[in-house]
Amino acid sequence: MSIEVNKVVKKYGSQAALNNVSFSVKEGEIVGFLGPNGAGKSTMMKIITCYLEQTEGNVSVCGFNVQEDALKVKSLVGYLPESNPLYYDMYVKEYLMFIAGVHKLKNKKERVIEIIHDVGLNLEEHKRIGELSKGYKQRVGLAQALIHNPKVLILDEPTSGLDPNQLVEIRNLIKRVGKEKTVLMSSHIMQEIEAICSRVIIINRGDIVADEQVDVIKHSLDANKGILVEFREDVTEEQLLEIEKVGKVNSRGTNKWLLLSDDKSDIRENIFKHSVSQKWNIISLTEEETKLEEVFKSLTSK
């Protein structure tokens, strides 16, 4: 395993930020680490990257203990913290050369040129970091996390402040590097997690409340998934409730309805047959898609 977290507790005085947290991440996995503000995400990431020490439990990265082999772990990890601390008075290229020197890279100049190209900083490399937009500052943060070619990448809100075009570019970059590295990333943008990650870990109030593949965890709320139907004609709620096994009806706009089963069965065939008998024209009939955001709300609002 690239990341092993075993029964980790982190306390600040009498308050526990993490409660007996355990999970592992395999090499080549891109895992989303989700939770509401104050749930313990950043605390856990700082422990993995050796910026904080846990109160109890063990954490290892590529087999190295974060407390006993901190320097080795830091050499194996690329970290983009949520605050993205940068030296605003330094030029982009100058800053990345400095970071390359910190990591004692032998081919500093070549690697800086390569990473600038990878994260799309070519047009900004001769500017001071303080002159950059938030999105480009975020790219500089990604560049410093990747410059030493780490085996494990820890990204805390990596797409914060990016415009839609930049989101696609950074998403593709993360997916590309994820083929060769282990990536653990947090984000409040659920669409990004769904697009990038194959698996999600959800933490709430210091406890892991879910750890599953994205498709599996979305299906956990599918027990009574609704059917979205659009008719050409005007149809009333009372008429729709006459359909066999339809227990609830919600309007979704002009001639659009969400129909729910009264016994969690598949009601699509019943809807179609009844519509034919009533000579209603169906424009569309689709199963409502469960979004990761709904699962997140369900698990963290309790």
Steps between C-alpha positions, in 0.01 A plus 500: 500500500619853427309651795411309816300671775434283805282607796611862493380736772580870506404711801527871562474515876183312586353537152551213254548603137546138385340197665671167437532559124620214279530469121753407231570619146664279237759605246333645191176590678344846486290530813270786596514599866175678581339660801335822618708784640656397831453127436873420528609481133783752516615364837530150354686629195744695717571184702569300182737772377682528838380853578307379805553209738210276590408445865453125450525246219740441212540647151741381232576614146656243264594298808666788688358617833412871499642553849811282479595577136360850447773617260462192282122538495530867397726401211232258378204735538384799296268724701272783398343639820168682495665834584758456217782703663721666238775764488315781324815709438671220306459439129328177398810346342722627782270346763487162327880500466516565875264209573702275268809595700325415829438152360863485379402415142797450269323615182335808651477714187358224280252390765374856559441548126319166487272567797417853378379345177307223678293736716454766230714782641693577181350847451541593867847364583669842491244669728518550874273254681319789669393629159326176403128428515377255764474227239861541388620515860328164544696367202825616661398308812439189291834545327692512829315186617593311185847630423693225684288227336355366827344155532209635708306818431292665774275775361282713729247687282721493186239652267408793723475825305533349153274601212314226299777469239770480767293241688505268200875547450589437867254209517673337204840566657397334828353202314818469293738507798260270686587218263850490646447640851272466798272803531294601803303818434231698676250730332164660563425475126325163478500500119880511509519206740263298281703588189843427648468243779415132487442479875391733778560513874251718690585630846256672735585639844824303509346164403513315168136460393563353154786341305389359167525514122316803357245293306429274797454785746265683261288187469460494878224760458339333202255286698207724399633688201241712322399494134506831313226522237413778256164490322384691195157546656394668824476225761390550860647359819171318570515327160861389557419355842261260323802322347556163665762512781557876469494630856627857468513764228704823486478769234827585325371769265249523215377147424804356681455270799702290741317177583595287801400140566298411808697176553845574352422304184582596140197695375620591150293231325190599700547865400535407133197267492276749681611781270412291194156421645438871565646601162763719666809571292825448693781732388756352739511239777824465696614363832605778737878497546634500854772761539797473734385826658179328617698217659730754668206693644334181620811378683617830649175669598416245770 
